């Protein structure tokens, strides 16, 4: 199930993006599309294993890949 969050106006902080993803997790989602204008970060949980994150895309300096690596390290 896909969780979508669109930020309007100023660029979201990395913390705002992480909080949006965590809100989706609590609702049972495993695919996340976080957008700001035409920029998007996409993350998937369980693509390469039940507790493994995979991410791609950019919102300014926020990388989907780096967020996925962080979540994998933290065991989210």
N, C-alpha and C positions, 0 to 999 in steps of 0.2 A: 504494500500500500504506500502511495507517494504522499509525502508531507511537503506542501509548498508554502513558502514564506516570501512575500515581496516587500522590500523596503523602499519607501518612497522618500524623496527629499535627499538629505545628506547621506553620505556613505556610512553603512553600519560598521561598528567596531567589530573586532574579532570576537569579543565577549558577547555581543548581541547575536552574532551568527551562531555561536556555540549554544547560547541559551535557546534560540529558536529550534536547533536540532534536538536539544534535550527535551523541549516541550513535545516534539514529535515522537520521541522515544517513549515518553510516558503514555502516549496515546496508541502505542503499538505499531508505529510506522517503521519501515526498514529502508526506505528510499527517500532522500531529502533533496529538494531543489530550492535553493536560497538565491533570490535574485535582487539585484539593484540596477535599475535601468536595463541596459542590454547585457550586463555582466551577470554571470551565474556560477555558483558553486554547487556541484552535485556530489552527494555521498550515498553509498550503499553499504548496508551492514549485511553480512552473510553471503556475499558473492563468492568469496574464495574459502569459506568456512563459516561455521555458525556464529562466531564472535570476531570476525575479521572485517575491518572497514576498508573500503576502496573509495577514493575521491578524485575528482578532476575539476578543472575550471578555476576561474579567478574572479574575485571582486577586489579590484585595485591590488593591494598587496596581500590579500587573504587567499591562500591556496587551498583548494579542495584536497589535494594530495597531502599537504602538510597537516591539515586538520585530521585526515584519516590516520596518518602516522601517529599523531598525538592521541587520538582515541584508542588506537591499538596499544600504545604504551600504557595508557591509563586503565585499560580493560573495561572501557565503557560499552 
